[in-house]
Amino acid sequence: MGRLSGFFRRSPLLHVAVDTGSGPAVVMIHGIASSSVTFENVVPLIEGSHRVIAIDLLGFGESPAPDDAQYTVEEHVAALSRTIRSLRLRDPFVLVGHSMGSLIAARYSAARHGRLRRLVLVSPPIYLTPNAIGDRRDRAAMELYLRLYEYLRSNKEFTIRAAAGLARFSPIKNLLVVSEANWRAFVLSLQYSIEAQTSVSDLASVRVPVEVVYGSLDPLLAPSGMRVIAQLRNVTVHRVDGVDHVIRPRMARVVATAIG
């Protein structure tokens, strides 16, 4: 407990990779094993009318990876919160999260809704515990996701090779990076920020408008989780046909519209 408390007392400042444009602020955070390059198709669409800020999450991109970090949602939020405070934003801002970043953004927003104007979640992996899912097929799909993630965490060499193979086909350079350098951040973030998430209850506590954007071909999307959050107050869901998990130009245009 002492070590964990010590981490929160000295949460590190994260790397601010992009800070461009002027106008209402938009803060963007990426997903697991990625970095601010996630938003390279979004930034040009909004920097003419917004101050656009993209932050590398704890343990990824050029942000620090503390030896004592456990990469829980709480730790990610603590580091994000300190970094946002350092930016001294005067007015409420739009927070955009992609993939795991959307889970972190939901937790941040639930606790700090007074700082936000809007929350935008892109390709959110909203997972429920299997025993909370009534539909047999949805429950089986959720169990499959969890078994897959456990396999990835338990097979380092396979996971690094697989990630490198997928990265070669990515339309965005360096979008997916799993390596020796970020392995610990990847494994623990997967376990404690994605698998052990509380995103539904977090979103239920968010008081600002929530825009959810996802692709119809997203292999990481859990339909059961999406159906639950679509029923929450203040949530508007936008489906982008023919798009997967990545923010390609077509999805970027929808995200830019959702930002407002």
N, C-alpha and C positions, 0 to 999 in steps of 0.2 A: 504493500500500500504506500509506503514511504517513497519508493522509487517512482510509482505512478504519480503521486502528488507532486514530486519534484519535477516531473516532465511538464505538468500543467502550469507550474509556477514559472517555467522558463520556456514556454512554447516558442519554437523558432520562427523567425520571419521567413516567409516563403519567397521564392523568386518571382518577381513580377516581370513576365516575359514580354508583355505588350502593354503599352500605355499610350494611346494615340487618340487623336480627335478631340473634339470639345462638344459640350452639351450635357444632357442628362447621362449619368454614369451607368455603364453596364459592366458587371464583373462576371467573368466566365471561368469555370473550372472544369477540367477534363476528367477522363475516366482512368481506370486502372491500367498500368503499364503504358501510359501515354504521356502527353505533355500539351502545352498550349498550341502546338501545331494542329490539334484537333479542330480548331476554329478558323483555319486559314481561309475557308470559303465564306465564313460569316463576316469577318472583320471588314473586308472591303465594302460590304453592303450597308454597314451602319456607321462607319467611322466619320462619314460626312455630317452626321447629325447627332452623334453621341461621343462621349468619352469612353473609349473601349479599353478595358483592362482584362488581361488574361494572366492567370496565376498558375504556376506549376505546383501541384499538390505535394504534400510531405512525402519524401522518398522518391519522387519522380522528376523527370526533366532536370532542371538545374537547381531544384530546391534541396535543402539539407536532408540527410537521412540519419537522425540521431541513433546512437547505439541502443538507447533504452526505449525507443519508440515501439509500441505494440500495434500501431496503425489501426486502432479502433476508430469508429466514426467520431467519438468524442475527441480523440487526439487530432484527427484531421480538422475537425471544426475549431478546436482551440487554436491551432496554427493559422487556419484561415481567418479566424476572427481577429487575431493579433495583427495579421498582415493588412486586413481591411481597415482596421483602426489606424494603422500607420499611414494610410493613404489620405486620411483626414477628409473624407467625403462629407460635404455639408448637407446634402439633400438625400432623401430616400433614393435607392438605386434599384436597378433590375439585376437579379442574380440568375445566371444561366449555368446549369450543370449538365454535363454529358455523361451517360452511363453511370459508373460509380460516383462521378461528380454530382449527379442528380440526387443520389442518396445523401451525400454530404450536404448538398444545398438544402435538401428538405429538412435535415436536422438543424442546420444553422437557422433556417427561416422559422422553424417552430419556436425557437427560443428568442429570436431577435427580429420578430416581425415588424417592430417599429422602425427598423432601419431600411425596410424594403418597400419598393413600389410595386414589384411584380416578381414572380418566380417562374422561370421557364425550365422545364425538364425535357431533355432530349435523349431519346433511346433509353429510358429508365428501366433497369432490371429489377422490377418490383416482384420480389419473391415472398410467398407465404409459406408457413410450415406445412408440410404435406398433410398432417392430420387435421388441418383447418380447412382443407379443400374437399368439398362434397363430391364433385364430379370425378369419376374414376380415371378418366383419361387425363384430365388436368393434374390430378394427384400423381399419376405415373410420370407425367412430363416433369413435374417439379422434383420428384425423386431422382430422375435422370440428370437434371441439372446439378443437383447436389452431389451425386456420385461422380459426375464429370469433374467438378471443381475439386473434390477430394483427390481424384486421380492426378489432376494437374499439380496440386500441392505436393503430392507424394512422389512425383517422378520428375525431378529437376531437369535432367538431361533431355528427356522427351519434350518437356514443356518449352525449354529454351529453343530447341530445334524447330518445334512446331510454330512457335511465335515468329522465328526468323523466316520460315517458309511463307507464312501468311503475310508478313511485312513486305515480301518481294512483290506481292500482287496488290498492295494497298495503293489507292490513288493519291494518298498524301504521304510524303516522305517522312520517315521516322515516326509514323503514327503509332506503331506498336513496337515496344522495346521490352523484352524480358531477357535479362542478362545476369551475370554474376553480380554486377554492381547493384542492381535493384531487386535481386531475388527475394531478399528478406522483406522488403516493402511490398512486393507483389504477393507473396504467400500470406503474410499476415493481413494485408488489406482485403484479400479475397476471403479469408476466413472470418475476420472480425468486422469488416465493413460491408461486405456483400452477402455472405451466407447468413451471418447473424444480424440481419438488419431489422429495423423497426420503422421502415419507411411509411407504412400505411398509417400508423398512429401519429407519426411526425406530421404527415400531410394533413391529417384530420385537425391538427392544431394550428395550421397555417391560416392566417387571417387575410392575406393579400390574394389577389387573383393568381391562379396557377394555370399556366399553359403547358400542356404536355404534347410533345411532337415525337412521333415514332414512324419507322418505316414498315411497310407491309411485309417486307422480306427479312426482317430482323430475326436472326436465329437465336438471339439471346432474350427475346421478349417472352414473358410468361403471360399468356392470355388471361389466366385467372387473376393475377395481380393487376393487370390493366383494367379488367372489368370492375374490380373493387374501387380503385382510385377514381375511375370515371364517374362513380356515383357520389363522390365527395363534393361538398359545397365548394364553390369558387373554382372548381376544376373544369377546364375546357380541353378536350382532346382533339388533336389534329393528326390524322393518318396520311402518310405520304406514300402513294402507291409506287411500287417498283424500286424501292430504296431499302437498303439493309441497315446495319448498325452505324455505319460511317456517315458523317455529315458531308454528303456530296452536294454539288451545286443546287440540285432541286430541293433537297431538304434545307439547305442554307437559306434559301429564299423564304421558306415557311417559318424558319426560326427567326429571321429578321423581322418578318411581319408580326410574329408573336411577341417579340421584344417591344415593338410599338415605337 
